[in-house]
Amino acid sequence: VQLQASGGGLVQAGGSLRLSCAASGTIFSLNKMGWYRQAPGKQRELVATLTSGGRSNYAVSVKGRFPISRDKAKNTMDLQMNSLNTEDTAVYYCNLRDLGNNRNYWGQGTLVTVSS
């Protein structure tokens, strides 16, 4: 499985960005896709996940601002980031967990920088 993330960039506080992730390869039908982020000097943390069954999970810091969506037929996932603030600055990683064998796959990361 390969994941290709895109959509990062520089944005002013209060602005919006949309991240996209495309998965390719042999993907088990039961899976969970999501976004994680890692800010400088901090550990990687969950942002949002969405299972193939439609169950979502959000970090408290982004709930209500970063809706996550998927197109299961195309194996793509989007993260719409609204009302961005400087604390959202991080490298964002696309993730897919195969719920059949519990293997984890990561994309290459895309940098999001929010300026004040």
C-alpha positions in Angstrom: 0.0 0.0 0.0 1.3 3.5 -0.9 -0.1 6.8 0.3 0.4 10.1 -1.5 -0.4 13.2 0.5 -0.8 16.7 -1.0 -2.2 20.1 -0.2 0.1 21.6 2.4 1.4 25.1 2.3 1.6 28.5 4.0 -1.6 30.2 5.1 -2.4 33.1 7.4 -4.2 32.5 10.7 -7.9 32.2 10.2 -7.5 30.8 6.8 -8.2 27.3 5.3 -6.3 24.5 3.6 -7.4 21.2 2.2 -5.2 18.1 2.5 -5.7 15.1 0.3 -4.4 11.6 0.5 -4.6 8.9 -2.2 -4.0 5.3 -1.4 -3.0 2.7 -3.9 -2.2 -1.0 -3.8 -4.1 -3.9 -2.3 -6.3 -2.4 0.4 -8.5 -4.5 2.7 -12.1 -3.4 2.7 -12.1 -2.9 6.4 -9.7 -0.1 7.1 -9.2 3.2 8.9 -7.7 6.2 7.2 -6.6 9.3 9.0 -4.3 12.2 9.5 -1.6 12.7 12.2 0.7 15.7 12.7 4.0 16.4 14.2 5.0 19.9 15.3 8.6 20.8 15.8 9.9 19.3 19.1 6.7 17.4 19.7 5.5 13.9 19.3 3.3 12.8 16.5 -0.4 13.2 17.4 -3.7 12.1 16.0 -5.7 14.7 14.1 -8.7 12.8 12.7 -9.5 9.3 11.5 -12.4 7.8 9.5 -13.1 4.1 9.2 -14.4 2.4 6.1 -17.6 2.0 8.1 -18.0 5.7 8.5 -16.9 6.1 12.1 -14.9 9.3 12.7 -12.6 10.4 15.6 -11.1 13.8 16.1 -8.6 15.4 18.4 -10.3 17.8 20.7 -8.2 20.7 19.3 -9.5 20.3 15.8 -13.1 19.0 16.3 -15.5 21.3 14.5 -12.8 22.9 12.4 -11.3 20.0 10.4 -13.9 17.7 8.9 -12.5 14.5 7.4 -14.1 12.8 4.4 -13.4 9.8 2.2 -14.2 8.4 -1.2 -14.1 4.7 -0.6 -14.4 3.9 -4.3 -11.4 6.0 -5.1 -9.4 5.2 -1.9 -9.0 8.9 -1.3 -9.3 11.0 1.9 -9.5 14.7 2.5 -9.1 16.9 5.5 -10.6 20.3 5.2 -8.8 22.6 7.7 -10.7 25.7 8.6 -10.0 28.5 11.1 -6.3 27.6 11.2 -4.2 29.0 14.0 -0.4 29.0 14.6 -0.7 25.9 16.8 -1.8 23.9 13.7 1.6 24.4 12.2 3.1 20.9 11.7 4.0 18.2 9.2 0.8 16.3 8.5 0.9 12.6 7.7 -1.6 10.5 6.0 -2.2 7.1 7.6 -4.0 3.9 6.7 -4.5 1.0 9.1 -5.5 -2.3 7.6 -8.1 -3.7 10.0 -7.6 -7.2 8.7 -4.0 -7.6 9.5 -3.5 -4.5 11.6 -0.7 -3.2 9.5 0.0 0.5 9.4 1.0 2.6 6.4 2.2 6.1 6.2 2.4 8.8 3.6 5.4 11.1 3.1 4.1 14.0 5.1 3.1 17.5 4.0 4.0 20.7 5.7 1.4 23.1 6.9 2.6 26.5 8.2 0.2 29.0 9.7 1.5 32.5 10.1 0.1 35.0 12.6 
